[in-house]
Amino acid sequence: MATDWRQGWEDALFAEDTALQEFARASARGLGITALEEIDGQIQARIRIPQGGVSVQVALARHSLRNWTFCLAQVLRTAPEIGRSLLTDPDPTLPAFLSRLGWPLFPLGLHDVQLQAVPPSCQEPCPYCLGILVEVGWMIEADPWVLLSLRGLSRADARRLLQGMVGSGGQDAHSEGWIPPSESFWGNARALRGFHPHIFLGAASAPPKITLGTPPLADADERRSLEYRLACLYDPGAEETN
């Protein structure tokens, strides 16, 4: 089983079609690429040709952050070391592991890739698109987060989600240095939609004092739950006495 990111990408794309793979590699060698970058989960490329230029866009089907939250929770339960690697550099076995869980990172073939060349090539298969796909493999080899971003998970989102699950560096939720994710800490209190910040200006030499209004709570049980979570955050010993 390949653990090399670039090789895994090409194997997934060409599925042992060595003739097509060689054609793609030859096309890549002949491209005059002037721009190649990942922007908002898509690859944007610009190629110089005698007639002017060609723009190529590469995209994969993207998972929502909600689905990624569920996926990462599965990974942490079954392979915590692989999950924690997303806080730094993704483990090279991550694609194979996610595939077994039903969350493929690599495309399931060329048909699984959204490709667009403007203007389109008159040649089939398109040498511009295939050549750029080879170059994308080198981008992923240099930074696997390119592949994760194509699937809808940015580095910042992964860190935020994982910190909320295991704490930074594998610490538990009450360890020093843990940062509660703001959008999930309040549970189902829906506080973020109801907070009303108040800013009080004092002396010119003093910094402004900022307070937050009371979060809206649905019922008394929810209030007690919120108060308990706050107590555990600011006084970890409170959990032991409850």
ROSE-4610 file (N, C-alpha, C; in Angstrom, 1 decimal, always signed):
// ROSE-4610
residu = [M/M/M/A/A/A/T/T/T/D/D/D/W/W/W/R/R/R/Q/Q/Q/G/G/G/W/W/W/E/E/E/D/D/D/A/A/A/L/L/L/F/F/F/A/A/A/E/E/E/D/D/D/T/T/T/A/A/A/L/L/L/Q/Q/Q/E/E/E/F/F/F/A/A/A/R/R/R/A/A/A/S/S/S/A/A/A/R/R/R/G/G/G/L/L/L/G/G/G/I/I/I/T/T/T/A/A/A/L/L/L/E/E/E/E/E/E/I/I/I/D/D/D/G/G/G/Q/Q/Q/I/I/I/Q/Q/Q/A/A/A/R/R/R/I/I/I/R/R/R/I/I/I/P/P/P/Q/Q/Q/G/G/G/G/G/G/V/V/V/S/S/S/V/V/V/Q/Q/Q/V/V/V/A/A/A/L/L/L/A/A/A/R/R/R/H/H/H/S/S/S/L/L/L/R/R/R/N/N/N/W/W/W/T/T/T/F/F/F/C/C/C/L/L/L/A/A/A/Q/Q/Q/V/V/V/L/L/L/R/R/R/T/T/T/A/A/A/P/P/P/E/E/E/I/I/I/G/G/G/R/R/R/S/S/S/L/L/L/L/L/L/T/T/T/D/D/D/P/P/P/D/D/D/P/P/P/T/T/T/L/L/L/P/P/P/A/A/A/F/F/F/L/L/L/S/S/S/R/R/R/L/L/L/G/G/G/W/W/W/P/P/P/L/L/L/F/F/F/P/P/P/L/L/L/G/G/G/L/L/L/H/H/H/D/D/D/V/V/V/Q/Q/Q/L/L/L/Q/Q/Q/A/A/A/V/V/V/P/P/P/P/P/P/S/S/S/C/C/C/Q/Q/Q/E/E/E/P/P/P/C/C/C/P/P/P/Y/Y/Y/C/C/C/L/L/L/G/G/G/I/I/I/L/L/L/V/V/V/E/E/E/V/V/V/G/G/G/W/W/W/M/M/M/I/I/I/E/E/E/A/A/A/D/D/D/P/P/P/W/W/W/V/V/V/L/L/L/L/L/L/S/S/S/L/L/L/R/R/R/G/G/G/L/L/L/S/S/S/R/R/R/A/A/A/D/D/D/A/A/A/R/R/R/R/R/R/L/L/L/L/L/L/Q/Q/Q/G/G/G/M/M/M/V/V/V/G/G/G/S/S/S/G/G/G/G/G/G/Q/Q/Q/D/D/D/A/A/A/H/H/H/S/S/S/E/E/E/G/G/G/W/W/W/I/I/I/P/P/P/P/P/P/S/S/S/E/E/E/S/S/S/F/F/F/W/W/W/G/G/G/N/N/N/A/A/A/R/R/R/A/A/A/L/L/L/R/R/R/G/G/G/F/F/F/H/H/H/P/P/P/H/H/H/I/I/I/F/F/F/L/L/L/G/G/G/A/A/A/A/A/A/S/S/S/A/A/A/P/P/P/P/P/P/K/K/K/I/I/I/T/T/T/L/L/L/G/G/G/T/T/T/P/P/P/P/P/P/L/L/L/A/A/A/D/D/D/A/A/A/D/D/D/E/E/E/R/R/R/R/R/R/S/S/S/L/L/L/E/E/E/Y/Y/Y/R/R/R/L/L/L/A/A/A/C/C/C/L/L/L/Y/Y/Y/D/D/D/P/P/P/G/G/G/A/A/A/E/E/E/E/E/E/T/T/T/N/N/N]
num = [1/1/1/2/2/2/3/3/3/4/4/4/5/5/5/6/6/6/7/7/7/8/8/8/9/9/9/10/10/10/11/11/11/12/12/12/13/13/13/14/14/14/15/15/15/16/16/16/17/17/17/18/18/18/19/19/19/20/20/20/21/21/21/22/22/22/23/23/23/24/24/24/25/25/25/26/26/26/27/27/27/28/28/28/29/29/29/30/30/30/31/31/31/32/32/32/33/33/33/34/34/34/35/35/35/36/36/36/37/37/37/38/38/38/39/39/39/40/40/40/41/41/41/42/42/42/43/43/43/44/44/44/45/45/45/46/46/46/47/47/47/48/48/48/49/49/49/50/50/50/51/51/51/52/52/52/53/53/53/54/54/54/55/55/55/56/56/56/57/57/57/58/58/58/59/59/59/60/60/60/61/61/61/62/62/62/63/63/63/64/64/64/65/65/65/66/66/66/67/67/67/68/68/68/69/69/69/70/70/70/71/71/71/72/72/72/73/73/73/74/74/74/75/75/75/76/76/76/77/77/77/78/78/78/79/79/79/80/80/80/81/81/81/82/82/82/83/83/83/84/84/84/85/85/85/86/86/86/87/87/87/88/88/88/89/89/89/90/90/90/91/91/91/92/92/92/93/93/93/94/94/94/95/95/95/96/96/96/97/97/97/98/98/98/99/99/99/100/100/100/101/101/101/102/102/102/103/103/103/104/104/104/105/105/105/106/106/106/107/107/107/108/108/108/109/109/109/110/110/110/111/111/111/112/112/112/113/113/113/114/114/114/115/115/115/116/116/116/117/117/117/118/118/118/119/119/119/120/120/120/121/121/121/122/122/122/123/123/123/124/124/124/125/125/125/126/126/126/127/127/127/128/128/128/129/129/129/130/130/130/131/131/131/132/132/132/133/133/133/134/134/134/135/135/135/136/136/136/137/137/137/138/138/138/139/139/139/140/140/140/141/141/141/142/142/142/143/143/143/144/144/144/145/145/145/146/146/146/147/147/147/148/148/148/149/149/149/150/150/150/151/151/151/152/152/152/153/153/153/154/154/154/155/155/155/156/156/156/157/157/157/158/158/158/159/159/159/160/160/160/161/161/161/162/162/162/163/163/163/164/164/164/165/165/165/166/166/166/167/167/167/168/168/168/169/169/169/170/170/170/171/171/171/172/172/172/173/173/173/174/174/174/175/175/175/176/176/176/177/177/177/178/178/178/179/179/179/180/180/180/181/181/181/182/182/182/183/183/183/184/184/184/185/185/185/186/186/186/187/187/187/188/188/188/189/189/189/190/190/190/191/191/191/192/192/192/193/193/193/194/194/194/195/195/195/196/196/196/197/197/197/198/198/198/199/199/199/200/200/200/201/201/201/202/202/202/203/203/203/204/204/204/205/205/205/206/206/206/207/207/207/208/208/208/209/209/209/210/210/210/211/211/211/212/212/212/213/213/213/214/214/214/215/215/215/216/216/216/217/217/217/218/218/218/219/219/219/220/220/220/221/221/221/222/222/222/223/223/223/224/224/224/225/225/225/226/226/226/227/227/227/228/228/228/229/229/229/230/230/230/231/231/231/232/232/232/233/233/233/234/234/234/235/235/235/236/236/236/237/237/237/238/238/238/239/239/239/240/240/240/241/241/241/242/242/242]
x = [+0.8/+0.0/+0.9/+0.6/+1.5/+1.1/+2.2/+2.0/+2.6/+3.1/+3.6/+2.4/+2.3/+1.1/+1.0/+2.1/+2.0/+1.7/+2.4/+2.1/+0.7/+0.2/-1.2/-2.2/-1.9/-2.8/-2.8/-1.6/-1.6/-2.2/-2.0/-2.6/-4.1/-4.6/-6.0/-6.6/-5.9/-6.4/-6.4/-5.3/-5.1/-5.4/-5.5/-6.0/-5.3/-4.0/-3.1/-3.2/-3.8/-3.7/-2.4/-1.4/+0.0/+0.1/-0.6/-0.4/-1.0/-2.1/-2.7/-1.9/-1.3/-0.4/+0.8/+1.4/+2.6/+2.2/+1.0/+0.6/+0.4/-0.1/-0.3/+1.0/+2.0/+3.3/+4.0/+3.9/+4.5/+3.9/+2.6/+1.9/+2.3/+2.6/+3.0/+4.4/+5.3/+6.6/+6.6/+5.6/+5.5/+4.7/+4.1/+3.3/+4.1/+3.7/+4.3/+3.4/+3.6/+2.7/+3.2/+2.3/+2.6/+1.9/+1.0/+0.3/-0.3/-0.1/-0.6/-0.8/-2.0/-2.2/-3.6/-3.7/-5.0/-5.6/-6.9/-7.6/-9.0/-9.4/-10.7/-11.1/-10.2/-10.6/-10.6/-10.0/-9.9/-8.5/-8.1/-6.8/-7.0/-6.3/-6.4/-5.1/-5.0/-3.8/-3.9/-2.8/-2.7/-1.5/-1.8/-0.8/-0.6/+0.7/+1.0/+1.1/+0.4/+0.5/+0.7/+1.1/+1.4/+0.2/-1.0/-2.2/-2.7/-2.0/-2.4/-2.2/-3.4/-3.3/-4.5/-4.3/-5.4/-5.5/-6.7/-7.0/-7.5/-7.0/-7.5/-7.9/-9.1/-9.6/-9.8/-9.3/-9.5/-10.2/-11.2/-11.9/-12.4/-12.6/-13.1/-14.4/-15.2/-16.4/-16.0/-16.6/-16.2/-17.2/-16.6/-17.4/-17.7/-18.9/-19.2/-18.4/-18.3/-17.6/-18.3/-19.6/-20.4/-20.0/-19.9/-19.4/-18.0/-17.1/-15.7/-15.7/-16.5/-16.6/-16.8/-17.8/-18.2/-17.0/-16.4/-15.3/-14.1/-13.7/-12.6/-12.8/-14.1/-14.4/-14.2/-14.6/-14.4/-12.9/-12.1/-10.6/-10.0/-10.4/-9.9/-10.3/-11.4/-11.8/-11.1/-10.8/-10.2/-8.7/-8.1/-6.7/-6.3/-6.2/-5.9/-4.6/-3.6/-2.3/-2.5/-3.2/-3.5/-4.3/-5.3/-6.1/-5.3/-4.4/-3.7/-2.6/-2.3/-1.3/-1.8/-3.1/-3.7/-3.5/-3.0/-2.7/-1.3/-0.6/+0.8/+0.8/+1.3/+1.4/+0.6/-0.2/-1.1/-0.2/-0.6/+0.1/-0.1/+1.0/+0.9/-0.1/-0.4/-1.4/-2.8/-3.0/-4.4/-5.3/-4.9/-5.8/-6.3/-5.5/-5.9/-6.8/-6.5/-7.3/-8.7/-8.8/-10.1/-10.9/-10.2/-10.9/-11.6/-10.9/-11.6/-12.8/-12.8/-13.9/-15.0/-14.8/-15.8/-15.7/-14.5/-14.3/-13.0/-13.1/-11.9/-11.4/-10.1/-9.4/-9.1/-8.4/-8.0/-9.3/-9.2/-10.4/-10.5/-11.7/-11.9/-11.7/-11.0/-10.7/-10.8/-10.5/-10.6/-12.0/-13.0/-14.4/-14.8/-14.0/-14.3/-13.7/-13.1/-12.4/-13.2/-13.5/-14.1/-13.0/-13.0/-11.9/-12.6/-11.9/-12.4/-11.2/-11.1/-10.1/-10.7/-10.3/-10.8/-9.7/-9.6/-10.5/-10.2/-11.2/-10.9/-9.9/-9.3/-8.4/-9.2/-8.7/-9.4/-9.0/-8.0/-7.5/-8.2/-8.5/-9.1/-8.2/-7.8/-8.0/-7.3/-7.7/-7.2/-5.8/-4.7/-3.4/-3.2/-3.9/-3.8/-4.3/-5.5/-6.1/-5.2/-4.8/-4.0/-2.7/-2.1/-0.8/-0.9/-1.9/-2.1/-2.4/-3.1/-3.3/-2.0/-1.1/+0.2/+0.9/+0.8/+1.5/+0.8/-0.5/-1.3/-0.7/-0.4/+0.2/+1.5/+2.3/+3.5/+3.2/+2.1/+1.7/+1.2/+0.5/+0.1/+1.2/+2.2/+3.4/+4.1/+4.2/+4.9/+4.0/+2.7/+1.8/+0.5/+0.4/-0.9/-2.1/-2.0/-3.2/-3.9/-3.2/-3.8/-4.9/-4.7/-5.7/-6.8/-6.5/-7.6/-8.4/-7.8/-8.6/-9.5/-9.0/-9.9/-11.1/-11.0/-12.1/-12.9/-12.5/-13.4/-12.9/-11.6/-11.1/-9.8/-9.9/-8.7/-7.8/-6.6/-5.7/-6.3/-6.8/-7.4/-8.6/-9.5/-10.7/-10.4/-9.4/-9.0/-8.5/-7.7/-7.1/-8.2/-9.1/-10.2/-11.1/-11.4/-12.3/-11.6/-10.3/-9.6/-9.3/-9.0/-8.9/-10.1/-11.3/-12.5/-12.7/-12.1/-12.3/-11.3/-10.0/-9.0/-8.1/-8.2/-7.3/-6.0/-5.4/-4.1/-3.1/-2.4/-1.3/-1.8/-3.1/-3.6/-4.0/-4.1/-4.5/-6.0/-6.5/-7.9/-8.6/-9.9/-10.6/-10.4/-9.8/-9.6/-8.1/-7.3/-5.8/-5.5/-4.4/-3.9/-3.6/-4.0/-3.7/-4.8/-5.8/-6.9/-7.7/-8.1/-8.9/-10.3/-11.4/-12.7/-13.1/-13.6/-14.1/-15.3/-15.3/-16.4/-17.7/-17.8/-19.1/-19.7/-19.0/-19.5/-19.5/-18.8/-18.6/-20.0/-20.8/-22.1/-23.1/-22.8/-23.7/-24.9/-26.1/-27.3/-27.9/-27.1/-27.7/-27.8/-27.3/-27.3/-26.9/-25.8/-25.4/-24.9/-24.2/-23.5/-24.5/-25.7/-26.7/-27.3/-27.1/-27.8/-26.9/-25.6/-24.7/-24.8/-24.9/-24.9/-23.7/-22.6/-21.4/-21.6/-21.1/-21.1/-19.7/-19.4/-18.1/-18.2/-17.4/-17.4/-16.1/-16.1/-14.9/-14.7/-13.5/-13.1/-12.1/-11.1/-10.1/-9.3/-8.7/-8.0/-6.9/-6.3/-5.1/-5.5/-6.8/-7.2/-7.8/-7.6/-8.2/-9.7/-10.5/-11.9/-12.3/-13.4/-13.8/-15.0/-14.8/-15.8/-16.5/-17.8/-18.6/-19.5/-20.0/-21.0/-22.3/-23.3/-24.7/-24.9/-26.0/-26.3/-26.7/-26.2/-26.6/-28.1/-28.8/-30.2/-30.2/-31.0/-31.1/-32.5/-32.7/-34.0/-34.8/-34.0/-34.8/-33.8/-34.3/-33.4/-32.4/-32.7/-31.7/-30.5/-30.8/-29.8/-28.9/-29.5/-28.8/-27.8/-28.3/-27.4/-26.3/-26.6/-25.5/-24.4/-24.9/-23.9/-23.1/-23.8/-23.0/-22.0/-22.3/-21.4/-20.2/-20.4/-19.3/-18.4/-19.0/-18.2/-17.3/-17.9/-17.2/-16.0/-16.2/-15.1/-14.0/-14.4/-13.4/-12.5/-13.1/-12.4/-11.9/-12.4/-12.0/-12.1/-11.0/-11.1/-11.4/-11.1/-11.5/-13.0/-13.7/-15.2/-15.8/-15.2/-15.7/-15.6/-14.6/-14.4/-15.4/-15.9/-16.8/-18.3/-18.6/-19.9/-20.2]
y = [-1.2/+0.0/+1.2/+2.1/+3.3/+4.3/+4.9/+5.9/+7.2/+7.2/+8.5/+9.3/+10.5/+11.3/+11.5/+11.8/+12.0/+10.8/+9.7/+8.4/+7.9/+8.1/+7.8/+8.5/+9.8/+10.7/+10.2/+9.9/+9.4/+8.0/+7.1/+5.8/+5.9/+6.8/+6.9/+7.5/+8.4/+9.0/+8.1/+7.3/+6.6/+5.1/+4.6/+3.2/+2.2/+2.3/+1.3/+1.5/+2.6/+2.9/+3.6/+2.8/+3.4/+4.3/+4.0/+4.8/+6.2/+6.2/+7.5/+8.3/+7.6/+8.2/+8.8/+8.1/+8.6/+9.8/+9.8/+10.9/+12.1/+11.9/+13.1/+13.6/+12.7/+13.2/+13.9/+13.4/+14.1/+15.5/+15.5/+16.8/+17.8/+17.3/+18.2/+18.8/+18.0/+18.5/+19.6/+19.6/+20.5/+21.8/+21.9/+23.0/+24.2/+25.4/+26.6/+27.2/+26.7/+27.2/+28.5/+29.5/+30.8/+31.0/+30.2/+30.3/+28.9/+28.5/+27.2/+27.4/+27.4/+27.6/+27.0/+26.7/+26.3/+27.5/+27.8/+29.0/+28.5/+28.6/+28.3/+26.9/+25.9/+24.5/+24.1/+24.9/+24.6/+24.9/+24.2/+24.5/+25.4/+26.5/+27.5/+27.5/+27.3/+27.2/+28.1/+28.6/+29.4/+28.9/+28.6/+28.1/+29.0/+29.2/+30.1/+29.2/+29.6/+28.9/+30.0/+29.6/+30.6/+31.5/+30.9/+31.7/+32.6/+32.6/+33.4/+32.6/+32.3/+31.6/+30.7/+29.7/+28.7/+28.7/+28.8/+28.7/+27.3/+26.6/+25.3/+25.3/+24.7/+24.6/+23.2/+22.8/+21.4/+21.5/+20.6/+20.5/+19.1/+18.8/+17.5/+17.7/+16.7/+16.8/+17.1/+18.1/+18.5/+18.1/+17.6/+17.3/+18.6/+18.7/+19.8/+19.7/+20.8/+20.8/+19.9/+19.9/+19.0/+17.5/+17.1/+15.8/+15.5/+16.6/+16.4/+16.3/+16.9/+16.8/+15.3/+14.7/+13.3/+12.4/+12.7/+11.9/+11.9/+13.1/+13.3/+12.6/+12.6/+11.9/+10.4/+9.9/+8.5/+8.1/+9.0/+8.8/+8.8/+9.7/+9.8/+8.6/+8.1/+6.9/+5.7/+5.5/+4.3/+4.4/+5.5/+5.7/+7.1/+7.3/+8.7/+9.3/+8.4/+9.0/+9.6/+8.9/+9.5/+10.8/+10.8/+12.0/+13.1/+12.9/+14.0/+14.5/+13.7/+14.2/+15.4/+15.5/+16.7/+18.0/+17.9/+19.1/+19.7/+18.8/+19.2/+18.9/+17.7/+17.2/+15.9/+15.8/+14.6/+13.4/+12.3/+11.0/+10.5/+10.0/+9.5/+8.3/+7.7/+6.6/+7.1/+8.4/+8.9/+8.6/+8.8/+8.5/+7.0/+6.1/+4.7/+4.4/+5.0/+4.8/+5.4/+6.7/+7.3/+6.5/+6.0/+5.2/+4.0/+3.3/+2.2/+2.6/+3.9/+4.4/+4.9/+4.9/+5.4/+6.9/+7.5/+8.9/+9.0/+8.7/+8.7/+10.2/+10.3/+11.6/+11.7/+10.6/+10.6/+10.4/+10.9/+10.7/+9.2/+8.8/+7.4/+7.1/+8.0/+7.9/+9.3/+9.4/+10.7/+11.3/+10.3/+10.8/+11.4/+11.3/+11.9/+13.3/+13.8/+15.1/+16.0/+17.2/+18.3/+19.1/+19.0/+19.7/+20.7/+21.8/+22.8/+23.6/+23.6/+24.3/+25.4/+26.6/+27.8/+28.5/+28.6/+27.8/+26.3/+25.5/+24.0/+23.6/+22.5/+22.0/+21.2/+21.2/+20.4/+19.0/+18.7/+17.3/+16.6/+15.3/+14.5/+13.2/+12.9/+13.7/+15.1/+16.0/+17.3/+17.3/+17.7/+17.6/+18.7/+19.8/+20.9/+20.3/+19.7/+19.2/+18.1/+17.2/+16.0/+16.5/+17.4/+17.9/+18.6/+19.4/+20.1/+19.1/+18.0/+17.0/+16.4/+16.2/+15.7/+16.7/+18.0/+19.0/+19.1/+18.9/+18.9/+17.8/+16.7/+15.6/+16.1/+16.9/+17.4/+18.5/+19.2/+20.1/+19.4/+18.3/+17.5/+16.9/+16.4/+15.8/+16.8/+18.1/+19.1/+19.6/+19.5/+20.0/+19.2/+18.1/+17.3/+18.1/+19.2/+20.0/+20.5/+20.5/+20.8/+19.9/+18.6/+17.5/+17.7/+17.9/+18.0/+19.2/+20.3/+21.5/+21.2/+20.4/+20.1/+19.3/+18.6/+17.8/+18.6/+19.9/+20.7/+20.9/+20.5/+20.7/+21.5/+22.7/+23.5/+23.2/+23.6/+23.4/+24.0/+25.3/+26.0/+25.3/+24.8/+24.1/+22.8/+22.1/+20.8/+21.1/+22.1/+22.4/+22.8/+23.6/+24.1/+22.9/+22.0/+20.9/+19.9/+19.6/+18.7/+19.2/+20.5/+21.1/+20.9/+21.0/+20.9/+19.4/+18.5/+17.1/+16.5/+16.8/+16.2/+17.2/+18.5/+19.5/+19.5/+20.7/+20.8/+19.9/+19.2/+18.3/+17.0/+16.7/+15.5/+15.7/+16.9/+17.2/+17.0/+16.7/+16.6/+17.9/+17.9/+19.2/+20.1/+19.7/+20.5/+20.8/+20.4/+20.6/+22.1/+22.5/+23.9/+24.0/+25.1/+25.4/+25.0/+24.3/+23.9/+25.2/+25.3/+26.4/+25.9/+26.3/+25.8/+26.4/+25.6/+26.2/+27.0/+28.3/+29.2/+28.8/+28.2/+27.9/+26.6/+25.8/+24.6/+24.6/+25.5/+25.4/+25.6/+26.5/+26.7/+25.7/+24.6/+23.5/+24.0/+23.6/+24.0/+25.3/+26.1/+27.3/+28.4/+28.2/+29.1/+30.5/+30.5/+31.8/+32.8/+32.2/+33.1/+34.0/+33.6/+34.4/+35.4/+35.3/+36.1/+37.0/+36.8/+37.7/+39.1/+40.0/+41.5/+42.1/+42.4/+42.9/+44.4/+44.7/+46.0/+46.5/+47.7/+48.3/+49.5/+49.5/+50.7/+51.4/+52.7/+53.5/+54.2/+54.0/+54.7/+55.8/+55.9/+56.9/+56.6/+57.7/+57.5/+56.5/+56.4/+55.6/+54.1/+53.9/+52.5/+51.8/+50.6/+49.9/+49.8/+49.7/+49.6/+48.2/+48.2/+47.0/+46.5/+45.2/+44.6/+43.4/+43.5/+42.4/+41.8/+40.6/+40.0/+39.8/+40.0/+39.8/+38.3/+38.1/+36.7/+35.9/+34.7/+33.9/+33.4/+33.3/+32.9/+31.4/+31.0/+29.6/+29.1/+27.9/+27.4/+27.0/+26.5/+26.0/+26.0/+25.6/+25.6/+24.5/+23.3/+22.3/+22.8/+23.5/+24.0/+25.0/+25.8/+26.8/+26.1/+25.1/+24.3/+23.7/+23.1/+22.5/+23.5/+24.7/+25.8/+26.2/+26.4/+26.9/+25.8/+24.5/+23.5/+23.5/+23.7/+23.7/+24.9/+26.0/+27.2/+26.9/+26.3/+26.0/+25.1/+24.1/+23.1/+23.8/+24.8/+25.5/+26.4/+27.2/+28.1/+27.5/+26.4/+25.7/+24.3/+23.6/+22.2/+21.3/+21.8/+21.0/+20.9/+21.8/+21.7/+20.4/+19.8/+18.6/+17.5/+17.5/+16.4/+16.5/+17.7/+17.9/+17.7/+17.5/+17.3/+15.9]
z = [+0.0/+0.0/+0.0/-1.0/-1.1/+0.0/+0.6/+1.6/+1.1/-0.1/-0.7/-1.2/-0.8/-1.2/-2.7/-3.4/-4.8/-5.6/-5.2/-5.8/-5.6/-4.3/-4.0/-4.9/-5.1/-5.9/-7.4/-7.9/-9.3/-9.4/-8.5/-8.5/-8.5/-7.7/-7.6/-8.9/-9.5/-10.8/-11.9/-12.1/-13.4/-13.2/-12.0/-11.8/-12.7/-12.7/-13.4/-14.9/-15.4/-16.8/-17.1/-17.3/-17.4/-18.6/-19.7/-20.9/-20.7/-20.0/-19.7/-18.7/-17.8/-16.8/-17.4/-18.3/-19.0/-19.9/-20.5/-21.3/-20.4/-19.3/-18.3/-17.9/-17.6/-17.1/-18.3/-19.5/-20.6/-20.9/-20.7/-20.8/-19.8/-18.6/-17.5/-17.8/-18.4/-18.7/-19.7/-20.6/-21.7/-21.4/-20.1/-19.8/-19.4/-19.9/-19.5/-18.4/-17.2/-16.1/-15.5/-15.5/-14.9/-13.5/-13.2/-11.9/-11.5/-10.2/-9.8/-8.2/-7.8/-6.3/-5.9/-4.6/-4.1/-3.5/-3.9/-3.4/-3.1/-1.8/-1.3/-1.7/-1.5/-1.8/-3.2/-4.1/-5.5/-6.0/-7.0/-7.7/-8.8/-8.9/-9.9/-10.6/-11.9/-12.7/-13.9/-14.3/-15.6/-16.4/-17.7/-18.6/-19.7/-20.1/-21.2/-22.5/-23.5/-24.8/-25.9/-27.1/-28.2/-28.5/-28.4/-28.7/-27.6/-26.4/-25.3/-24.0/-23.3/-22.1/-21.9/-21.0/-20.7/-19.1/-18.7/-17.2/-17.0/-15.9/-15.6/-14.1/-13.8/-12.5/-12.1/-10.9/-10.4/-9.1/-8.9/-7.7/-7.4/-6.2/-5.7/-5.0/-4.8/-4.0/-2.6/-1.9/-0.6/+0.5/+1.6/+2.8/+3.6/+4.2/+5.0/+6.3/+7.0/+8.3/+9.3/+9.2/+10.1/+9.8/+8.6/+8.3/+8.7/+8.5/+9.0/+10.5/+11.2/+12.7/+13.0/+12.4/+12.6/+12.2/+11.1/+10.6/+11.6/+12.0/+12.9/+14.2/+14.7/+15.9/+15.8/+14.6/+14.3/+14.3/+13.7/+13.7/+15.1/+15.9/+17.2/+18.1/+17.8/+18.6/+18.2/+16.9/+16.4/+16.3/+16.0/+15.7/+16.2/+17.5/+18.0/+17.5/+17.3/+16.8/+15.4/+14.6/+13.2/+13.3/+14.2/+14.4/+14.9/+15.9/+16.4/+15.5/+14.5/+13.5/+12.7/+12.7/+11.9/+12.7/+13.9/+14.6/+14.1/+13.4/+12.9/+11.5/+11.1/+9.8/+9.6/+8.6/+8.4/+8.3/+9.0/+8.9/+7.4/+6.8/+5.4/+5.3/+6.3/+6.3/+6.4/+6.5/+6.7/+5.5/+4.3/+3.2/+3.2/+3.4/+3.4/+4.6/+5.8/+6.9/+6.7/+6.2/+6.0/+4.9/+3.9/+2.9/+3.5/+4.5/+5.2/+6.0/+6.4/+7.2/+6.3/+5.0/+4.0/+3.8/+4.0/+3.8/+2.9/+1.6/+0.7/+0.6/+0.7/+0.4/-1.1/-1.6/-3.0/-3.8/-5.0/-6.0/-6.3/-6.7/-7.0/-8.5/-9.2/-10.6/-11.2/-12.5/-13.1/-13.1/-13.2/-13.2/-11.9/-10.9/-9.5/-9.4/-10.4/-10.4/-11.3/-10.8/-11.6/-12.3/-13.6/-14.4/-15.3/-15.5/-16.5/-17.0/-18.4/-19.0/-19.9/-19.8/-20.6/-21.2/-22.6/-23.5/-23.5/-23.8/-23.8/-24.9/-24.7/-25.7/-26.7/-28.0/-29.0/-29.0/-28.1/-28.0/-26.8/-27.0/-26.0/-25.7/-24.5/-23.3/-23.3/-22.5/-22.5/-21.9/-22.6/-22.1/-21.0/-21.1/-20.0/-18.7/-18.7/-17.4/-16.8/-17.7/-17.2/-16.7/-17.4/-16.9/-15.6/-15.4/-14.2/-13.0/-13.3/-12.3/-11.8/-12.7/-12.3/-11.3/-11.7/-10.9/-9.5/-9.5/-8.2/-7.3/-7.9/-7.1/-6.4/-7.0/-6.4/-5.3/-5.6/-4.5/-3.3/-3.4/-2.3/-1.6/-2.4/-1.8/-0.9/-1.3/-0.5/+0.6/+0.5/+1.6/+1.5/+2.2/+2.2/+2.5/+3.1/+3.4/+2.1/+1.0/-0.3/-0.6/-0.3/-0.6/+0.4/+1.7/+2.7/+2.4/+1.9/+1.5/+0.3/-0.6/-1.8/-1.3/-0.2/+0.4/+1.4/+1.6/+2.4/+3.9/+4.2/+5.5/+5.5/+6.0/+6.1/+7.3/+7.3/+8.5/+9.7/+9.6/+10.7/+11.2/+10.4/+10.8/+11.5/+11.0/+11.6/+13.0/+13.2/+14.5/+15.5/+15.0/+15.9/+16.3/+15.4/+15.7/+16.6/+16.4/+17.2/+18.6/+18.7/+20.0/+20.8/+20.2/+20.9/+21.3/+20.7/+21.0/+22.0/+21.8/+22.6/+23.3/+23.0/+23.5/+22.8/+22.8/+22.0/+22.5/+21.6/+22.0/+22.7/+22.6/+23.3/+24.7/+25.2/+26.6/+26.7/+27.9/+28.0/+28.2/+28.3/+28.2/+29.3/+30.4/+31.6/+31.9/+30.9/+31.1/+30.8/+31.3/+31.1/+29.6/+29.0/+27.6/+26.7/+27.2/+26.3/+26.0/+24.7/+24.2/+23.8/+24.5/+24.1/+22.8/+21.9/+20.6/+20.9/+20.4/+20.8/+20.3/+19.1/+18.6/+19.1/+19.9/+20.5/+22.0/+22.7/+24.1/+24.8/+24.3/+25.0/+24.8/+24.1/+23.9/+23.1/+23.5/+22.8/+23.3/+24.0/+24.6/+23.5/+22.3/+21.2/+21.6/+22.4/+23.0/+22.0/+21.0/+20.1/+19.3/+19.2/+18.5/+19.4/+20.7/+21.6/+22.5/+22.4/+23.2/+22.8/+23.8/+23.5/+24.2/+23.4/+24.1/+24.6/+25.7/+26.3/+26.5/+26.0/+26.2/+27.0/+28.1/+29.1/+29.0/+28.6/+28.5/+29.8/+30.4/+31.6/+31.3/+32.2/+32.0/+30.7/+30.1/+28.8/+28.9/+30.1/+30.3/+30.5/+30.8/+31.1/+29.8/+29.7/+28.5/+28.7/+27.6/+27.8/+28.4/+29.2/+29.8/+29.0/+28.6/+27.7/+28.5/+28.5/+29.1/+28.1/+28.3/+27.4/+28.2/+27.5/+28.1/+28.4/+29.1/+29.5/+28.3/+28.1/+27.0/+27.1/+26.1/+26.2/+26.5/+27.5/+27.9/+27.7/+27.2/+27.0/+28.2/+29.2/+30.4/+31.6/+32.8/+34.0/+33.9/+33.3/+33.2/+32.3/+31.2/+30.4/+31.1/+31.9/+32.7/+33.7/+34.3/+35.3/+34.5/+33.4/+32.6/+32.2/+31.8/+31.4/+32.6/+33.7/+34.9/+35.3/+35.2/+35.5/+34.6/+33.3/+32.3/+32.6/+32.9/+33.2/+34.5/+35.5/+36.7/+36.4/+35.6/+35.3/+34.5/+33.7/+32.9/+33.8/+34.6/+35.4/+36.8/+37.2/+38.4/+38.2/+37.6/+37.3/+38.4/+39.7/+40.8/+41.1/+40.4/+40.6/+40.1/+39.1/+38.6/+39.6/+40.4/+41.4/+42.5/+42.7/+43.9/+43.4/+42.2/+41.7/+41.4]
